[in-house]
Amino acid sequence: MSRTPATLTASSTIDQWLGHPEGGPVLRGFLAQAGTDEAALGPARSMPLQQLVALSQGALPQAAVDDLVRRVNGGIIPEADGSAWQERPVAGRFEGRTVIVTGAGSGIGRATASRVAREGGRVIAVDIAADRIEDLTASLDDYQVVPIAADLTDAEAVARIIAGTEGRIDALANVAGINDDFSPLHEVSDAMWSRVFAVNVEGLMRLTRAVLPVMLDAGRGSIVNVASEAGLRGSASGVAYTASKHAVVGITRSAAFMYAKDGVRINAVAPGGVATGIPMPGTPSAFGSARLEAARVNIPSIADPAHLAATITFLLSDDGVNINGAILPSDGGWSAV
């Protein structure tokens, strides 16, 4: 049960706002003016109100959140009470390490690359969008970030990524991925199947295959693959995405077993709902969407990318020294349902 704070801030959850005698009417009125209501928020109700600014992609500006906070606090914005989760980077945890992070231009990948850099690591930031990793690099101007624009479906791109490491690879976070259009097996097209597997499975396999000789020569290394709740169940997405993430789980377990005695650890993280805006090609299948909608009521919460970065960097670091071959749900409890 979410405790309703005496003072509402932007860090208070949406549920706390809705349960507050003053905040509830104010937020419901705001939603009504926007043409929606609290029922449309679904699992997002567990998120801090502030997080909706990024999740809405401009539909909810910062000024609107600030106005809501002022309206329930006598015209002022009070300081946060510190009860909300805050990222606490571990100084020097990746000092002297080179870490490749794919999908580094946005979402989980960006949060992971940022945290590794702020914890002292040299980050090889890989993304298909050059402008996004240039923006990441600019935002981390005081840290070691090497941006490499690369399409992981292009086999030649892997060689450029490896060259950018200058011969040292301590860790790899395979974060890059795309969703499908929720199509079930009887509807999925060859193009959709091929595209999803090219990014989520083949790209991951090629890059991992390329880094392993460096790690094996060094006698140490850590790899974290981003799977998904779709890699643990059949009710999270369409058949192509679901099958691709099950493949990621299989790759993780096979590699962990094969290299367990060689100093290389391979694990996977299985996120649940995350506010990332993962690319979804095409128009969602009506058939698949109708089936999945009924299952989404079981999602307990929507995570921030920084939450996943905390899990991934733990496994990448020496703090995960005795963890190998694990598929770690980082899903707010969804896998327990």
C-alpha positions as CSV (number, residue, x, y, z in Angstrom):
1,M,0.0,0.0,0.0
2,S,1.3,3.4,-1.0
3,R,1.6,5.8,2.0
4,T,0.1,9.2,1.3
5,P,2.5,11.9,2.3
6,A,1.4,15.0,4.2
7,T,3.1,17.2,1.6
8,L,2.9,16.4,-2.0
9,T,5.9,17.0,-4.3
10,A,6.8,16.0,-7.8
11,S,8.5,13.0,-6.3
12,S,5.3,11.7,-4.8
13,T,3.7,8.9,-6.8
14,I,0.6,9.3,-8.9
15,D,-1.2,7.0,-6.5
16,Q,-0.2,9.2,-3.6
17,W,-1.5,12.2,-5.4
18,L,-4.8,10.5,-6.2
19,G,-5.2,9.4,-2.6
20,H,-4.5,12.9,-1.2
21,P,-7.6,15.0,-0.2
22,E,-6.3,18.0,-2.0
23,G,-4.0,16.5,-4.6
24,G,-6.6,14.0,-5.8
25,P,-9.1,16.5,-7.1
26,V,-6.4,18.7,-8.6
27,L,-4.8,15.9,-10.5
28,R,-8.1,14.4,-11.7
29,G,-9.1,17.8,-12.9
30,F,-5.9,18.2,-14.8
31,L,-6.4,14.7,-16.4
32,A,-9.9,15.6,-17.4
33,Q,-8.7,18.8,-19.1
34,A,-6.3,16.7,-21.0
35,G,-9.1,14.4,-22.2
36,T,-8.2,11.4,-20.1
37,D,-8.7,10.0,-16.6
38,E,-6.8,7.9,-14.0
39,A,-8.0,4.6,-15.4
40,A,-5.8,5.3,-18.5
41,L,-2.7,5.5,-16.3
42,G,-2.6,1.8,-15.5
43,P,0.7,0.7,-13.9
44,A,2.1,4.2,-14.3
45,R,0.2,5.1,-11.1
46,S,3.1,3.7,-9.2
47,M,5.5,6.2,-10.8
48,P,6.5,9.6,-9.3
49,L,4.5,12.4,-10.9
50,Q,7.8,13.9,-12.2
51,Q,8.5,10.9,-14.3
52,L,5.5,11.6,-16.5
53,V,7.3,14.6,-18.0
54,A,9.8,12.3,-19.8
55,L,7.3,9.5,-20.4
56,S,4.7,11.8,-22.0
57,Q,7.4,12.9,-24.6
58,G,6.3,16.5,-24.4
59,A,2.6,16.1,-23.7
60,L,3.1,16.9,-20.1
61,P,5.6,19.8,-19.7
62,Q,7.6,20.5,-16.6
63,A,5.7,23.7,-16.1
64,A,2.5,21.8,-15.7
65,V,3.9,19.5,-13.0
66,D,5.3,22.6,-11.2
67,D,1.9,24.2,-11.4
68,L,0.2,21.2,-9.9
69,V,2.7,21.1,-7.0
70,R,2.2,24.8,-6.3
71,R,-1.6,24.4,-6.3
72,V,-1.5,22.0,-3.4
73,N,1.2,23.7,-1.5
74,G,0.0,27.3,-1.2
75,G,1.8,28.5,-4.3
76,I,5.3,27.2,-3.4
77,I,7.3,24.2,-4.5
78,P,8.5,22.4,-1.3
79,E,11.7,20.4,-1.1
80,A,11.4,16.7,-1.7
81,D,11.3,14.8,1.6
82,G,13.9,12.3,0.5
83,S,11.5,9.3,0.5
84,A,11.7,8.7,-3.2
85,W,14.4,6.4,-4.6
86,Q,17.6,8.2,-5.7
87,E,20.4,6.9,-7.8
88,R,23.7,6.7,-5.8
89,P,26.6,6.1,-8.1
90,V,29.5,4.1,-6.5
91,A,32.6,6.2,-7.0
92,G,35.4,4.3,-8.8
93,R,33.5,1.1,-9.2
94,F,34.5,0.9,-12.9
95,E,37.8,2.7,-12.6
96,G,40.3,1.5,-15.2
97,R,37.6,-0.6,-17.0
98,T,36.4,-0.3,-20.6
99,V,32.7,-1.1,-20.9
100,I,30.7,-1.4,-24.2
101,V,27.1,-0.4,-23.9
102,T,24.7,-0.8,-26.9
103,G,21.5,1.2,-27.2
104,A,23.4,3.9,-25.4
105,G,21.5,6.8,-27.0
106,S,18.2,6.4,-25.0
107,G,16.4,4.6,-22.3
108,I,18.1,1.8,-20.4
109,G,21.2,2.0,-22.5
110,R,21.7,5.7,-21.9
111,A,21.1,5.3,-18.2
112,T,23.6,2.4,-18.0
113,A,26.3,4.2,-20.1
114,S,25.9,7.3,-17.9
115,R,26.2,5.4,-14.7
116,V,29.2,3.4,-15.8
117,A,30.9,6.7,-16.9
118,R,30.1,8.4,-13.6
119,E,31.5,5.4,-11.7
120,G,34.9,5.9,-13.4
121,G,34.6,3.6,-16.5
122,R,35.6,4.3,-20.1
123,V,32.3,3.8,-22.0
124,I,32.1,2.7,-25.6
125,A,28.7,4.1,-26.3
126,V,27.0,2.4,-29.3
127,D,23.8,3.4,-30.9
128,I,22.3,3.5,-34.3
129,A,21.4,7.2,-33.9
130,A,24.6,9.3,-34.1
131,D,22.8,12.4,-32.7
132,R,21.7,10.6,-29.6
133,I,25.2,9.4,-28.6
134,E,26.7,12.7,-29.4
135,D,24.2,14.3,-27.0
136,L,25.1,11.6,-24.4
137,T,28.8,12.4,-24.9
138,A,28.2,16.1,-24.5
139,S,26.2,15.5,-21.3
140,L,29.1,13.6,-19.9
141,D,31.8,16.0,-21.0
142,D,33.9,15.4,-17.9
143,Y,33.9,11.6,-18.3
144,Q,35.4,9.0,-20.6
145,V,32.8,8.3,-23.4
146,V,33.7,7.1,-26.9
147,P,30.6,7.4,-29.1
148,I,30.3,4.9,-32.0
149,A,27.3,5.1,-34.3
150,A,26.6,1.6,-35.5
151,D,23.8,-0.5,-36.8
152,L,24.1,-3.9,-35.1
153,T,22.4,-5.6,-38.0
154,D,25.5,-4.7,-40.1
155,A,28.2,-7.3,-39.5
156,E,31.0,-4.8,-40.4
157,A,29.8,-2.4,-37.6
158,V,31.1,-4.9,-35.0
159,A,34.7,-4.5,-36.2
160,R,34.4,-0.7,-35.7
161,I,33.1,-1.2,-32.2
162,I,35.9,-3.6,-31.3
163,A,38.5,-1.2,-32.8
164,G,37.1,1.6,-30.6
165,T,38.0,-0.3,-27.5
166,E,41.7,-0.1,-28.3
167,G,42.2,-3.7,-27.2
168,R,40.7,-3.6,-23.8
169,I,37.2,-4.9,-23.0
170,D,36.2,-5.5,-19.4
171,A,32.5,-5.6,-19.8
172,L,29.6,-5.6,-22.3
173,A,26.0,-4.5,-21.8
174,N,23.8,-5.7,-24.7
175,V,20.9,-3.3,-24.2
176,A,19.9,-2.4,-27.8
177,G,16.6,-3.9,-28.9
178,I,13.4,-3.3,-30.7
179,N,9.8,-4.4,-30.0
180,D,7.5,-6.0,-32.5
181,D,3.9,-5.0,-33.5
182,F,2.3,-7.4,-31.0
183,S,1.4,-9.8,-33.9
184,P,0.6,-13.4,-32.9
185,L,2.0,-16.4,-34.8
186,H,-0.8,-16.5,-37.4
187,E,-0.3,-12.9,-38.3
188,V,3.5,-12.3,-38.0
189,S,5.1,-11.3,-41.3
190,D,8.5,-12.6,-42.5
191,A,9.8,-9.0,-42.5
192,M,8.8,-8.4,-38.8
193,W,10.2,-11.7,-37.7
194,S,13.5,-11.1,-39.5
195,R,13.9,-7.5,-38.3
196,V,13.3,-8.3,-34.7
197,F,15.7,-11.3,-34.7
198,A,18.3,-9.3,-36.6
199,V,18.5,-6.7,-33.8
200,N,17.6,-8.6,-30.7
201,V,19.4,-11.8,-31.3
202,E,21.8,-11.7,-34.3
203,G,23.3,-8.3,-33.4
204,L,23.7,-9.4,-29.8
205,M,25.3,-12.7,-30.8
206,R,27.8,-11.1,-33.2
207,L,29.0,-8.5,-30.8
208,T,29.3,-10.9,-27.9
209,R,31.1,-13.4,-30.1
210,A,33.6,-10.6,-31.0
211,V,34.3,-9.5,-27.4
212,L,34.7,-13.0,-25.9
213,P,38.3,-13.7,-27.3
214,V,39.5,-10.5,-25.7
215,M,37.9,-11.4,-22.3
216,L,39.1,-15.0,-22.6
217,D,42.7,-13.9,-23.2
218,A,42.5,-11.6,-20.2
219,G,40.9,-14.3,-18.1
220,R,38.1,-12.1,-16.9
221,G,35.1,-10.2,-18.1
222,S,31.4,-9.6,-17.5
223,I,28.5,-9.6,-19.9
224,V,25.0,-8.5,-19.2
225,N,22.2,-9.1,-21.8
226,V,18.9,-7.3,-21.6
227,A,16.2,-9.9,-22.0
228,S,12.7,-9.1,-20.9
229,E,9.7,-10.4,-19.0
230,A,8.8,-11.6,-22.6
231,G,11.7,-14.0,-22.2
232,L,10.0,-15.5,-19.2
233,R,6.4,-15.6,-20.2
234,G,4.2,-15.5,-23.3
235,S,1.9,-12.7,-22.3
236,A,4.2,-9.7,-22.6
237,S,4.5,-9.0,-26.4
238,G,4.0,-10.4,-29.8
239,V,5.5,-13.7,-31.0
240,A,8.6,-12.3,-32.7
241,Y,9.7,-10.2,-29.7
242,T,8.8,-13.0,-27.2
243,A,10.8,-15.6,-29.2
244,S,13.8,-13.2,-29.6
245,K,14.0,-12.6,-25.8
246,H,13.6,-16.4,-25.1
247,A,16.6,-16.7,-27.5
248,V,18.5,-14.2,-25.4
249,V,17.9,-16.2,-22.3
250,G,19.2,-19.3,-24.1
251,I,22.3,-17.5,-25.3
252,T,23.0,-16.3,-21.8
253,R,22.7,-19.7,-20.1
254,S,24.7,-21.5,-22.8
255,A,27.5,-19.0,-22.7
256,A,27.5,-18.8,-18.9
257,F,28.0,-22.6,-18.8
258,M,30.6,-22.7,-21.5
259,Y,32.9,-20.0,-20.0
260,A,32.2,-20.5,-16.2
261,K,35.8,-21.8,-15.7
262,D,37.4,-19.1,-17.7
263,G,36.7,-16.0,-15.6
264,V,33.9,-14.7,-17.8
265,R,30.5,-14.1,-16.2
266,I,27.4,-13.9,-18.4
267,N,24.0,-12.9,-17.0
268,A,20.8,-11.3,-18.2
269,V,18.3,-8.8,-16.8
270,A,14.6,-9.3,-17.5
271,P,12.9,-5.9,-17.2
272,G,9.2,-5.5,-16.9
273,G,7.5,-2.2,-17.8
274,V,10.1,0.6,-18.3
275,A,9.5,4.1,-19.4
276,T,11.9,3.9,-22.4
277,G,9.8,4.3,-25.5
278,I,11.4,1.2,-27.1
279,P,10.8,1.3,-30.9
280,M,7.8,-0.4,-32.1
281,P,7.7,-0.8,-35.9
282,G,4.4,-0.7,-37.7
283,T,0.8,-0.5,-36.5
284,P,0.0,-2.8,-33.4
285,S,-1.9,-5.9,-34.2
286,A,-5.5,-5.6,-33.0
287,F,-5.7,-9.3,-32.3
288,G,-2.5,-9.3,-30.2
289,S,-3.2,-6.0,-28.5
290,A,-6.6,-7.2,-27.3
291,R,-5.0,-10.4,-25.8
292,L,-2.1,-8.5,-24.2
293,E,-4.2,-5.7,-22.8
294,A,-5.9,-8.1,-20.4
295,A,-2.6,-9.3,-19.1
296,R,-1.2,-5.9,-18.5
297,V,-3.3,-5.4,-15.4
298,N,-0.7,-7.7,-13.7
299,I,2.1,-5.3,-14.2
300,P,2.8,-3.8,-10.7
301,S,4.8,-0.8,-11.7
302,I,6.6,1.1,-14.5
303,A,10.3,1.5,-13.8
304,D,12.6,4.4,-14.7
305,P,15.6,3.5,-16.9
306,A,17.9,4.4,-14.0
307,H,16.3,1.6,-12.0
308,L,17.4,-0.9,-14.6
309,A,20.9,0.7,-14.9
310,A,21.3,0.1,-11.2
311,T,20.6,-3.6,-11.7
312,I,22.8,-3.9,-14.9
313,T,25.8,-2.1,-13.4
314,F,25.7,-4.3,-10.3
315,L,25.9,-7.4,-12.5
316,L,28.6,-5.8,-14.7
317,S,30.8,-4.9,-11.8
318,D,32.8,-7.0,-9.4
319,D,29.9,-6.7,-6.9
320,G,28.3,-9.5,-8.9
321,V,31.4,-11.7,-8.5
322,N,29.5,-14.9,-7.7
323,I,26.6,-14.5,-10.1
324,N,26.8,-16.3,-13.4
325,G,24.1,-17.6,-15.7
326,A,21.3,-15.8,-13.8
327,I,18.2,-14.4,-15.5
328,L,17.5,-11.6,-13.0
329,P,14.0,-10.1,-13.2
330,S,14.1,-6.4,-12.5
331,D,10.4,-5.9,-12.9
332,G,8.9,-4.6,-9.6
333,G,7.5,-8.1,-8.9
334,W,5.8,-8.9,-12.1
335,S,7.5,-12.3,-12.4
336,A,6.0,-13.2,-9.0
337,V,2.5,-12.9,-10.4
